Amino acid sequence: MKKYRSLAIGFGVLLAGAVLFTLLIKAVTPANHEDQEAQNELTKLFPTAMAQQSPGALITLPRPVTDGRMSLERALSLRRSIRSYTDEPMTLAEVSQLLWSGQGITNPRGFRTAPSAGATFPLDLFVVVNNVTGLRDGIYQYLPADHRLRFVDNRQVQVELARASLGQTMVSEGAIVIVFAAVFERTTRRYGERGERYIHNEVGHASQNIHLQAAALNLGTVVIGAFRDEEVERILNLGEQYRVLYMMPVGKI
């Protein structure tokens, strides 16, 4: 009997190892939703590697899906401003997909998912993380060139941000808050005062991309433009060159 019990235990260990190896292989080069699901499972299995990161660390994001299951028309019909979210954490793959939809690179020349006047790319996306599996809470910057996150600050600022946003509680209740910040000089040095209009146009393009991507992922979001500018910029401490234009809390619904 002991012999058969030992064989059964050995077989179980081998089977578990084979399943884990399969997930690892699939996560290396995700090309569709099935592969992305494998990446999500991997993130759940090993959350502590990300959670222990410190400010300055670079985090490689899962490869974005570029051929999803939902049509553009369906996503347009589902797009709504949603202000209430559950306590369920978001996944790193979902964060990756949202950021790519807003400012991801889609061309060898560096062109992105949202049009930019003269390819001056004045926008930078920052993410305030409140509840993401495998990511420590804090402030991150999206780096489109490498499709990575840079951990900027480990402060938890969601409650302060909500106060600075005239008490809009969804800012503190979302799993993340995507912050659209602009360096105006990138565009105005080429187009002068007219460049300011182009930047405001661009933030509309990028935020709508994220809104539609959230709908396709069955996530809730809303665009927030009502906040005290200087207070928000002080809380985030992104640097004097940045002006915050928009914020989008995102969460499970």
Secondary structure, 3 states (H helix, E strand, C coil): CHHHHHHHHHHHHHHHHHHHHHHHHHHHCCCCHHHHHHHHHHHHHCCHHHHCCCCCCEEECCCCCCCCCCCHHHHHHHCCCCCCCCCCCECHHHHHHHHHHHHCECCCCCCECCCCHHHCCCEEEEEEECCECCCCCEEEEEECCCCEEEEEECCCCHHHHHHHCCCCCHHHHCCEEEEEEECCHHHHHHHCCHHHHHHHHHHHHHHHHHHHHHHHCCEEECCECCCCHHHHHHHHCCCCCCEEEEEEEEEEC
